Amino acid sequence: MERINAGYTIIDAVRIDSTHEIVIGRHSSAPSPFVCWYCSNGDDYHTGRYCSTHKQALLVLADRIRSAADCLPGI
């Protein structure tokens, strides 16, 4: 199922736990065509970091994954 938020189509997603994930969205006509958001419950997108390239968005995604992993118990 395709997900869209604020005109951005979600193209990458990494699940952190049962209710949280980090996603990348793409909007081809936006001034910043990529965004990396935290997402809760599958539809609550927040704390977006907007990027001009997919590579930049992937680097933000990687940083956010590392930060989330630091907060998970047992890791």
C-alpha positions in Angstrom: 0.0 0.0 0.0 1.4 3.4 -1.0 1.7 6.0 1.7 1.7 9.7 1.1 2.2 12.5 3.6 2.1 16.2 2.7 2.5 15.3 -1.0 5.6 13.1 -0.3 5.4 9.4 -1.3 7.1 7.2 1.3 9.9 5.4 -0.5 11.9 3.9 2.4 11.0 2.9 5.9 12.8 1.3 8.8 10.7 -0.1 11.7 12.2 0.7 15.1 9.6 -1.1 17.2 5.9 -2.1 17.0 4.7 1.6 16.7 7.6 3.6 15.5 9.6 3.9 12.3 11.8 6.3 10.4 10.8 7.0 6.8 12.0 8.8 3.7 9.5 10.6 1.4 9.9 11.9 -2.1 8.1 14.7 -3.8 9.5 15.4 -7.3 8.2 19.0 -7.6 9.0 20.2 -4.0 11.9 22.6 -3.4 13.4 19.9 -1.2 12.4 16.7 -3.0 13.3 14.3 -0.1 12.4 14.3 3.6 13.2 12.0 6.5 10.5 11.8 9.2 9.9 10.0 12.4 6.6 8.2 12.1 4.4 6.9 14.9 1.4 4.5 14.5 1.8 4.5 10.7 0.4 7.9 10.1 1.8 10.4 12.6 4.8 12.0 10.8 6.9 14.5 12.7 10.4 16.0 13.0 11.1 16.1 9.3 14.5 16.9 7.9 14.3 18.0 4.3 17.0 17.2 1.8 17.9 18.0 -1.8 19.1 14.4 -2.6 18.1 10.9 -1.8 21.7 10.3 -0.6 21.4 13.1 2.0 18.1 11.7 3.2 19.7 8.2 3.6 22.4 9.7 5.7 19.8 11.4 7.9 18.0 8.0 8.1 21.2 6.3 9.2 21.9 8.9 11.9 18.3 8.5 13.2 18.6 4.7 13.2 21.8 4.9 15.3 20.1 7.3 17.7 17.1 5.1 18.1 19.2 2.0 18.6 21.0 3.8 21.5 17.7 4.2 23.2 16.5 0.6 22.8 16.9 -1.7 25.8 19.1 -4.7 25.4 21.2 -3.4 22.5 
